[in-house]
Amino acid sequence: MLRGEKVFLRAFKREDLQRQWTFNNDIEMEVMGGGDPPEPQALERLEAEFDEQIRKGGRDGPNFAIEADGKYIGMCGLFHFDEAAHTCEMGIGIGDKAYWGHGYGRDAVRVLLDYAFRQRNLHKVWLRVNANNERAIRSYRACGFVEEGRLRKHVWSNGQYVDSVYMGILSDEWAAAQNTRSQGG
């Protein structure tokens, strides 16, 4: 559906569930993702959730499978929409570690931001990231996000309290970056 330089963002397929289940049960992936403490997930539960969504019909919403080299490597999406302010939260997870640190996540974020600002007419996209996830923070900064604040020692992560960092990018900042990129700068 949405193509970047390295990734293709598309709807989830049943065939993706086995790999997503593996990602969801990878302790390193779960810790880096932040949020709640890691908990196991049964493949049957993931399949049941997928089946329930399929039964509802309609569209999949702004949630995308990330595909690279013809295989499912993770997911990304937009959520917590504020219709009055035209803002939403973004989330991404590259579960296939072979694709970490090679620009696939950054490409997926850029494609998702293009969708958010150009197709959905959003004013701002924001995210939360644990302060100890330095690789993600560098990637978000490279995509134009700026730190807007932090909640000190707000998240219990892997045996310690860490800051929760809030980052955001405004539509005009994104547009200016696109102009600079297209001019070769």
trRosetta pair geometry for C-beta under 8 A, 3 or more apart (Angstrom, degrees):
i j d omega theta_ij theta_ji phi_ij phi_ji
1 8 7.7 118 35 174 54 83
1 9 6.1 -66 67 98 95 73
1 10 5.0 140 5 -109 93 61
1 11 6.9 87 -25 -23 134 75
1 64 7.4 -128 58 -124 125 115
2 8 7.3 150 80 -164 50 51
2 9 4.1 -10 62 57 104 109
2 10 7.6 -164 30 -63 68 51
2 64 7.0 -45 37 -125 119 155
2 111 5.1 133 140 172 117 116
2 112 7.7 112 111 -77 156 48
2 114 7.6 161 -163 78 125 112
2 115 5.7 -43 -107 -66 155 124
3 7 7.8 -178 -153 98 46 49
3 8 5.4 -15 -108 -111 72 76
3 9 7.7 -148 -69 23 28 72
3 111 7.3 -145 103 -125 16 135
4 7 4.7 23 46 54 119 78
4 8 7.3 -146 25 -72 74 34
4 9 7.4 67 -16 -16 101 96
4 107 4.2 134 140 168 146 100
4 108 6.6 -121 -6 -79 156 37
4 110 6.3 110 -128 77 125 102
4 111 4.1 -95 -65 -55 108 124
5 107 5.4 -117 49 -130 86 127
6 68 5.9 4 152 -124 84 117
6 102 7.9 176 -161 122 160 94
6 103 6.2 124 -8 109 159 97
6 104 5.3 -117 118 -107 135 67
6 107 4.4 154 40 15 102 172
7 66 5.3 -29 -162 -164 133 91
7 67 6.5 132 -164 68 74 47
7 68 5.1 -52 -103 -74 72 94
7 73 7.8 -106 -119 47 109 125
7 104 5.7 104 -59 -161 115 81
7 107 5.0 148 10 106 105 117
7 108 4.9 -13 62 -74 164 82
7 111 6.6 -126 79 3 107 148
8 66 7.7 134 69 -162 47 46
8 67 4.5 -30 65 67 97 104
8 68 7.3 165 17 -77 77 45
9 64 3.9 9 -173 172 101 148
9 65 7.2 152 -155 71 52 46
9 66 6.2 -23 -99 -100 70 60
9 67 7.6 179 -83 20 22 81
9 76 6.9 -63 -120 55 120 110
9 108 6.6 120 -72 -141 108 84
9 111 5.5 174 -11 120 128 136
9 112 6.8 138 -88 -71 162 79
9 115 7.6 -87 81 -35 153 148
10 64 6.4 105 43 -159 21 90
10 65 5.4 -33 72 60 75 98
10 67 6.0 4 20 -2 115 125
11 60 5.0 158 -129 -13 100 160
11 64 7.4 -71 -81 -126 28 59
11 65 6.6 19 116 9 20 106
12 16 5.3 -111 -158 51 80 146
12 50 7.1 -121 123 -128 132 109
12 60 6.8 162 22 -146 88 143
12 63 7.3 -15 -23 118 113 103
12 64 8.0 172 -45 -164 74 24
12 65 4.8 133 -91 -49 58 113
12 75 7.4 2 -83 -108 108 121
13 16 5.1 113 59 -10 70 99
13 65 7.0 -41 6 -20 76 165
13 72 7.7 -139 44 -66 98 134
14 17 5.9 -31 -171 -6 47 118
14 47 7.8 47 -147 -130 89 88
14 50 6.6 130 -107 144 69 146
15 18 7.3 -40 -177 16 46 102
15 72 7.4 166 109 -14 86 134
16 19 6.0 -68 -166 48 53 105
16 20 5.6 50 143 -24 85 112
16 65 5.5 -101 -107 -122 160 139
16 72 4.3 152 -122 -107 93 168
17 20 5.5 -58 -140 41 33 111
17 21 6.0 40 158 -26 67 104
17 43 7.0 100 145 -160 106 87
17 46 5.5 152 -161 125 103 117
17 47 5.8 74 -180 -83 158 74
17 50 6.0 -75 -88 -31 128 158
18 21 5.8 -52 -151 31 27 114
18 22 6.8 28 149 -18 60 103
18 43 7.0 15 -110 -135 58 126
19 22 5.5 -52 -154 34 37 113
19 23 6.4 37 149 -18 68 103
19 71 7.7 140 -77 171 165 100
19 72 5.1 154 64 87 148 114
19 95 6.9 139 153 92 91 136
19 96 7.4 -17 -174 -66 123 101
20 23 5.4 -52 -148 38 36 113
20 24 6.1 38 153 -22 68 106
20 46 6.5 173 99 -170 111 145
20 72 7.4 -54 -47 141 85 137
20 75 7.2 34 -113 -26 115 124
20 95 7.0 157 -119 0 47 167
21 24 5.7 -53 -144 37 29 112
21 25 6.4 10 160 -4 62 112
21 41 6.6 -138 -141 98 73 105
21 43 4.5 14 -128 -101 159 81
21 46 5.2 -147 -84 23 95 160
22 25 6.3 -73 -149 47 26 98
22 26 6.6 40 151 -41 64 104
22 95 7.2 121 92 156 84 131
23 26 5.6 -49 -150 13 33 118
23 29 5.5 -114 -170 141 72 169
23 74 6.9 148 -128 -107 161 70
23 93 6.9 123 164 136 134 121
23 95 2.8 -36 -116 -144 131 145
23 96 7.5 -61 -85 -46 113 53
24 29 7.8 -90 -88 97 16 130
24 30 7.3 63 -167 -76 41 106
24 41 4.7 -33 130 40 132 137
24 46 7.0 175 21 -82 158 135
24 95 7.9 -31 -35 -117 49 140
25 30 7.9 -6 -139 -39 12 127
25 40 6.0 33 -120 -136 101 68
25 41 6.1 -133 -65 42 90 82
26 29 3.9 58 88 14 111 115
26 30 6.5 165 84 -14 57 87
26 95 6.8 138 27 -159 140 92
27 30 5.7 -58 -145 40 31 111
27 31 6.2 30 159 -20 67 107
27 38 5.5 66 -128 -178 68 177
28 31 6.0 -55 -145 36 28 109
28 32 6.3 23 158 -14 64 109
28 97 7.9 29 93 -86 134 129
29 32 6.1 -61 -147 40 27 106
29 33 6.3 30 154 -24 63 111
29 93 6.9 77 -177 -171 105 115
29 95 5.6 31 -135 -129 151 73
29 97 7.9 -117 -71 -65 101 94
30 33 5.7 -56 -148 32 29 115
30 38 3.8 89 120 -100 149 106
31 34 7.9 39 168 -65 34 35
31 38 6.5 -44 -56 -41 70 121
31 157 6.2 113 -163 -173 81 91
31 158 4.8 52 -149 -59 130 115
32 130 7.6 -144 -161 44 38 125
32 133 5.4 110 -161 -111 77 113
32 136 7.3 146 172 -30 100 127
33 93 5.6 1 -103 -104 118 120
34 128 7.0 -137 110 120 153 96
34 129 6.5 -178 -19 -150 151 39
34 130 4.2 178 -91 -32 115 106
34 133 6.9 -83 -45 -22 107 139
34 155 6.0 -23 -156 -171 98 161
34 157 6.4 -43 -120 -97 65 132
34 164 7.5 114 -165 -118 140 89
35 155 7.7 -31 -51 -141 12 127
36 39 7.1 -26 125 -6 118 109
37 156 7.0 -24 -69 97 99 106
41 45 5.9 -119 -172 70 81 126
41 46 6.0 75 149 -50 119 104
42 45 4.5 96 64 0 89 102
42 46 7.2 -159 95 -3 50 83
43 46 5.7 -56 -152 38 37 112
43 47 6.2 37 150 -19 69 107
44 47 5.6 -54 -145 39 31 112
44 48 6.2 35 153 -23 65 105
45 48 5.6 -50 -146 34 31 113
45 49 6.5 33 154 -19 63 103
46 49 5.8 -52 -150 34 31 111
46 50 6.5 32 150 -19 63 106
47 50 5.5 -54 -148 37 33 113
47 51 6.2 35 153 -20 67 106
48 51 5.6 -52 -145 37 31 112
48 52 6.4 37 154 -24 64 103
49 52 5.7 -50 -149 31 31 114
49 53 6.7 30 154 -16 62 104
50 53 6.0 -58 -155 36 31 109
50 54 6.5 31 149 -19 65 107
51 54 5.5 -54 -148 36 34 113
51 55 6.3 37 153 -23 66 104
52 55 5.7 -53 -150 32 30 113
52 56 6.8 36 151 -25 62 101
53 56 5.7 -49 -156 25 35 115
53 60 7.6 55 161 -125 126 72
54 57 7.7 38 168 -67 39 40
60 63 6.0 -111 148 58 98 89
61 77 7.5 43 117 -156 98 124
62 77 5.6 127 117 -161 72 82
62 78 4.1 -27 120 47 137 102
62 79 7.5 -167 76 -60 106 57
62 88 8.0 33 81 148 155 164
62 115 7.4 157 -145 133 106 129
62 116 7.9 79 -164 -90 143 78
62 120 7.2 8 -93 -72 142 146
63 75 6.8 9 180 -179 89 115
63 76 7.8 -177 -152 97 53 37
63 77 3.6 -7 -111 -104 65 140
63 78 7.7 -135 -69 34 56 55
63 79 7.8 32 -74 -58 98 101
64 75 6.5 164 88 -156 50 69
64 76 5.5 -13 62 65 98 77
64 77 6.0 165 15 -79 68 75
64 112 7.1 -154 31 -95 138 101
65 72 5.5 -53 -177 -128 119 103
65 74 7.9 151 -164 91 55 34
65 75 5.7 -45 -111 -101 43 82
66 72 7.3 101 73 -157 54 59
66 73 5.3 -66 102 66 99 86
66 74 4.5 -4 47 69 125 78
66 75 6.0 -158 -1 -85 90 23
66 76 5.9 65 -53 -3 113 99
66 92 7.7 59 -44 -153 142 96
66 94 6.8 -66 81 -102 152 76
66 104 7.3 108 161 160 132 105
66 108 5.0 -21 -118 -108 129 140
67 70 6.9 -4 175 -141 108 12
67 71 6.6 170 -150 84 78 21
67 72 5.8 -43 -97 -91 76 48
67 73 6.8 131 -124 9 24 86
68 71 6.9 -31 69 59 56 69
68 73 5.1 -8 26 -5 104 141
68 99 6.1 123 55 -115 149 140
68 104 5.5 -48 -61 -133 158 128
71 96 7.6 85 112 -66 115 163
73 94 5.7 -5 140 -152 100 83
73 95 6.6 -179 169 51 49 73
73 96 4.1 -80 -143 23 82 125
73 99 4.9 30 -168 11 143 160
73 104 6.6 -37 108 154 153 150
74 92 7.0 56 138 179 129 76
74 93 5.0 -154 -163 103 112 60
74 94 4.0 -101 -35 -114 157 38
74 95 4.8 158 -94 4 82 76
74 96 6.6 -121 -41 11 88 81
74 99 7.5 -135 -13 80 117 139
74 105 7.6 -7 65 -94 159 85
74 108 7.5 -66 81 -67 117 173
75 92 7.3 -164 102 -143 47 50
75 93 5.9 10 54 54 75 90
75 95 7.9 27 5 -16 78 110
76 90 7.2 3 -176 -176 97 91
76 91 6.6 -176 -148 97 57 55
76 92 3.9 -2 -107 -106 101 84
76 93 7.4 176 -76 21 62 53
76 108 5.2 154 -17 156 151 121
76 109 7.2 -150 -141 -81 154 55
76 112 5.3 -98 131 -69 134 147
77 90 7.4 178 94 -149 36 58
77 91 5.9 -6 58 58 75 91
77 92 7.9 160 15 -79 50 56
77 112 7.7 -135 -95 -136 14 132
78 81 7.2 59 143 -70 102 93
78 88 4.7 48 -178 126 103 142
78 89 7.1 148 -158 78 57 46
78 90 5.7 -29 -101 -99 68 68
78 112 7.0 166 -49 -178 97 109
78 115 8.0 -146 -22 102 133 112
78 116 5.9 146 -86 -97 145 108
78 120 7.5 -126 86 1 170 172
78 122 8.0 -135 -154 -56 148 156
78 125 7.2 -79 -119 -128 109 111
79 88 6.5 146 68 -176 19 105
79 89 5.5 -34 73 68 72 96
79 91 6.8 -4 21 4 113 113
80 88 5.8 141 79 -154 66 65
80 89 4.1 35 48 11 122 112
81 87 7.5 160 -151 88 47 46
81 88 4.5 -19 -96 -95 62 107
82 85 4.3 5 114 43 124 104
82 86 7.2 -54 88 8 81 15
82 87 4.7 10 44 55 112 88
82 88 7.0 -167 14 -73 69 54
83 86 7.4 20 -168 -74 27 50
85 123 6.6 -108 155 49 65 133
85 124 7.4 -37 144 36 102 111
86 121 6.6 -72 -148 123 128 77
86 122 5.1 169 165 -145 86 48
86 123 3.9 91 93 -4 112 99
86 124 7.2 107 103 20 76 70
87 122 6.5 99 -107 -167 27 103
87 123 6.0 -53 -67 64 72 92
87 124 4.4 -12 -111 69 98 95
87 125 7.2 175 -157 -84 68 29
87 126 6.5 17 -178 0 114 106
88 116 6.9 -140 53 -141 119 119
88 120 8.0 -24 5 128 140 150
88 122 6.0 -75 12 -125 101 142
88 125 6.1 -17 68 -118 76 71
88 126 7.6 -176 95 32 32 74
89 125 7.6 109 -135 -166 15 67
89 126 5.7 -46 -106 78 62 78
89 127 6.1 113 -163 -98 76 50
89 128 7.3 -12 -149 -3 122 88
90 109 7.4 87 153 -135 145 87
90 112 6.4 119 -143 131 125 136
90 113 7.8 -18 -94 -75 158 75
90 116 7.3 -62 -81 -66 117 152
90 125 5.0 40 -31 176 120 112
90 126 7.2 169 12 77 85 27
90 127 4.8 -54 63 -73 85 107
91 127 6.9 149 -79 -130 49 105
92 105 6.1 124 137 -154 137 94
92 108 6.0 137 -140 107 134 126
92 109 6.1 -77 -36 -76 160 87
92 112 7.3 -149 -75 0 117 160
94 99 5.3 -122 180 97 128 111
94 100 6.1 162 99 -82 127 69
94 104 6.0 109 -116 95 144 114
94 105 4.8 -98 -26 -73 130 102
94 108 7.5 167 -70 14 102 149
96 99 4.8 56 90 12 99 110
96 100 7.9 -162 101 -28 53 78
97 100 5.1 -27 -155 -2 55 120
99 102 6.0 -100 -160 45 48 117
99 104 4.4 -29 178 29 109 156
99 105 7.7 128 135 -35 99 80
100 105 7.6 23 -123 -20 53 123
100 135 7.4 27 -177 153 102 156
101 135 6.7 -66 -83 -151 83 134
103 106 4.9 -57 -152 45 60 117
103 107 5.8 65 149 -27 82 101
104 107 5.7 -53 -148 35 30 111
104 108 6.4 31 153 -19 64 105
105 108 5.6 -54 -148 36 33 112
105 109 6.4 34 153 -20 66 104
105 136 7.7 -81 143 -116 153 72
105 139 5.6 2 101 -171 116 157
106 109 5.8 -52 -148 34 31 112
106 110 6.5 32 153 -19 63 105
106 139 4.9 -131 -77 -156 90 97
106 142 5.8 -25 -131 91 128 126
106 143 6.0 -166 -151 -60 78 104
107 110 5.7 -54 -149 35 32 112
107 111 6.5 30 154 -17 65 105
108 111 5.8 -56 -149 38 32 110
108 112 6.2 30 154 -18 66 109
109 112 5.6 -57 -144 40 30 111
109 113 6.2 32 155 -20 66 106
109 139 6.9 133 3 148 150 104
109 140 7.0 -142 -153 -105 164 60
109 143 4.7 -58 115 -100 129 163
110 113 5.8 -53 -145 36 29 111
110 114 6.5 34 153 -22 62 103
110 143 5.8 -143 -70 -130 75 105
111 114 5.7 -51 -152 32 32 114
111 115 6.6 33 149 -17 63 105
112 115 5.5 -53 -152 37 34 114
112 116 6.2 37 150 -23 67 106
113 116 5.4 -50 -142 35 35 114
113 117 6.1 14 166 -3 69 109
113 125 6.2 -137 -116 32 82 155
113 143 6.6 161 -20 173 149 117
113 144 7.6 114 -156 49 168 124
113 169 6.8 -12 -131 84 131 143
113 174 5.7 -157 163 -132 121 136
114 117 6.6 -66 -141 47 23 95
114 118 5.4 -8 175 10 65 124
114 119 7.8 57 130 -6 64 98
114 178 8.0 110 -102 -95 92 130
115 118 6.7 -59 -112 52 15 91
115 119 4.9 -29 -161 30 58 126
115 120 6.7 45 145 -8 68 104
116 119 7.4 8 -37 51 7 84
116 120 5.3 -44 -151 44 40 122
116 122 4.7 -39 167 29 88 136
116 125 5.1 36 144 -67 163 132
117 120 7.3 -6 -41 55 11 80
117 121 7.5 49 -168 -110 36 19
117 122 5.8 -82 -89 56 50 85
117 125 7.6 -89 -52 -21 89 116
117 171 4.7 150 -134 -127 113 91
117 174 5.2 -162 -45 89 165 151
117 175 7.2 -153 159 -55 146 84
122 125 6.1 68 120 -58 145 84
122 171 6.5 171 97 -69 62 113
123 170 6.7 -25 160 -150 68 78
123 171 5.4 -86 -146 -8 35 118
124 168 5.5 6 -177 -175 111 119
124 169 7.0 165 -151 83 67 40
124 170 5.2 -31 -97 -105 87 60
124 171 6.9 -94 -64 -22 45 78
125 168 6.8 165 87 -150 43 70
125 169 5.6 -7 59 57 88 89
126 148 7.1 -47 -131 19 116 146
126 166 6.4 1 -178 -174 116 91
126 167 6.7 164 -155 88 68 45
126 168 4.0 -27 -100 -95 86 94
126 169 7.9 175 -83 19 48 56
127 140 6.8 -130 60 -124 138 141
127 145 6.9 -36 33 -131 112 151
127 166 7.5 167 85 -150 41 51
127 167 5.5 -14 59 61 87 91
127 168 7.5 167 17 -81 62 51
128 164 5.6 -9 -166 -179 110 102
128 165 7.0 144 -158 75 55 48
128 166 5.8 -26 -99 -96 71 65
128 167 7.9 163 -92 19 24 75
129 133 5.3 -110 174 66 102 125
129 136 5.2 -161 -150 111 140 129
129 137 5.9 177 106 -73 146 79
129 140 6.8 -150 -18 -17 153 151
129 164 7.7 147 72 -161 29 58
129 165 5.2 -29 67 65 80 101
129 167 6.7 1 14 5 111 118
130 133 4.8 91 68 -7 86 105
130 155 5.6 -101 -108 72 100 150
130 157 5.5 59 -137 -55 151 168
130 162 5.1 52 -169 103 100 136
130 163 7.5 128 -163 79 54 53
130 164 6.6 -43 -102 -106 52 57
130 165 7.3 77 171 14 7 91
131 137 7.6 32 -141 -59 43 144
131 150 6.7 49 -72 -145 119 136
131 162 5.1 -157 45 171 95 100
131 163 3.8 48 -25 62 139 97
131 164 7.3 -98 -26 -65 88 13
131 165 5.2 117 -80 -34 74 111
132 157 6.6 -170 38 96 131 140
132 162 4.9 -77 -13 -133 108 151
133 136 4.2 4 139 27 113 119
133 137 6.3 133 98 -22 73 89
134 137 5.5 -55 -145 37 35 113
134 138 6.3 38 157 -20 68 103
135 138 5.9 -54 -152 35 30 111
135 139 6.5 29 151 -18 63 108
136 139 5.6 -57 -150 38 33 113
136 140 6.2 32 154 -19 68 105
137 140 5.8 -52 -145 36 31 110
137 141 6.4 33 155 -19 64 105
137 165 6.6 21 -103 82 117 159
137 167 7.6 164 -132 -51 75 147
138 141 5.8 -56 -149 36 30 111
138 142 6.4 31 152 -21 64 107
139 142 5.7 -55 -150 34 31 113
139 143 6.7 24 152 -14 63 107
140 143 5.7 -61 -153 40 34 109
140 145 4.0 -37 162 45 96 138
140 167 5.4 76 146 110 143 163
141 144 7.8 129 -175 -6 31 7
141 145 6.0 -84 -82 66 36 80
141 146 7.5 72 -120 -93 75 44
141 167 7.9 -102 -69 -145 65 144
143 169 7.2 -86 119 -53 88 156
144 169 4.7 74 111 -125 100 133
144 173 5.7 151 175 136 120 107
144 174 5.9 136 105 -94 163 62
144 177 4.9 -89 -86 -43 134 161
145 167 4.1 53 163 155 121 120
145 168 6.3 144 -147 68 84 10
145 169 4.8 -83 -92 -46 58 102
146 167 6.4 170 80 -153 25 83
146 168 6.7 -32 57 63 73 62
146 169 7.1 120 8 -85 75 64
146 173 7.9 -99 -8 -162 114 166
147 150 7.0 -15 -172 -45 116 99
147 165 5.9 -60 -128 -170 104 107
147 166 7.2 98 -160 77 62 53
147 167 5.4 -49 -96 -97 45 82
148 166 4.9 -63 65 108 97 99
148 167 6.3 149 3 -120 88 25
148 168 5.0 25 -32 13 137 107
149 165 7.9 169 96 -154 40 50
149 166 4.8 4 63 50 80 117
150 154 7.8 -161 167 -1 71 127
150 163 4.6 14 174 175 124 122
150 164 6.4 161 -159 79 70 48
150 165 4.8 -24 -103 -103 101 59
150 166 6.6 -166 -82 14 44 76
151 154 3.6 47 114 -57 110 151
151 155 8.0 97 86 -26 110 81
151 163 6.5 158 77 -160 48 68
151 164 4.4 2 50 52 102 103
151 166 7.7 71 -13 -24 86 104
152 163 5.5 -33 -120 -106 39 93
153 161 3.8 43 -165 136 91 124
153 162 6.8 63 -119 -7 48 1
153 163 6.4 -25 -45 -72 36 58
154 161 7.3 122 22 -172 19 97
154 162 7.7 -50 47 90 63 48
154 163 6.3 52 14 -147 94 38
154 164 4.1 -65 71 1 131 109
155 161 6.9 141 72 -154 40 59
155 162 5.4 -32 68 63 95 81
155 163 7.6 12 22 110 95 11
155 164 5.1 108 -26 -65 111 98
156 160 7.5 174 -150 92 57 23
156 161 5.9 -37 -94 -93 58 65
157 160 6.5 -32 69 68 68 69
157 161 7.7 97 22 -130 75 21
157 162 5.0 -35 36 17 123 121
169 173 5.4 -129 -167 83 78 126
169 174 5.6 86 149 -59 117 96
170 173 4.6 93 58 5 82 105
170 174 7.0 -149 94 -5 42 86
171 174 5.6 -54 -149 37 33 113
171 175 6.2 35 153 -21 67 105
172 175 5.5 -48 -142 36 35 113
172 176 6.3 39 156 -21 65 103
173 176 5.9 -53 -149 35 30 111
173 177 6.5 30 152 -17 63 106
174 177 5.8 -58 -152 37 31 111
174 178 6.4 34 150 -22 65 105
175 178 5.6 -52 -150 32 33 114
175 179 6.6 35 152 -20 64 102
176 179 5.7 -51 -151 33 33 113
176 180 6.5 34 150 -18 64 105
177 180 5.6 -53 -148 37 34 113
177 181 6.3 36 152 -21 66 105
178 181 5.7 -52 -146 36 32 112
178 182 6.2 27 157 -17 66 108
179 182 6.0 -57 -144 38 28 107
179 183 6.4 18 157 -11 63 112
180 183 6.0 -66 -148 42 27 105
180 185 4.6 -83 -173 77 82 108
181 184 7.9 55 176 -59 30 16
181 185 7.3 -98 -76 60 22 63
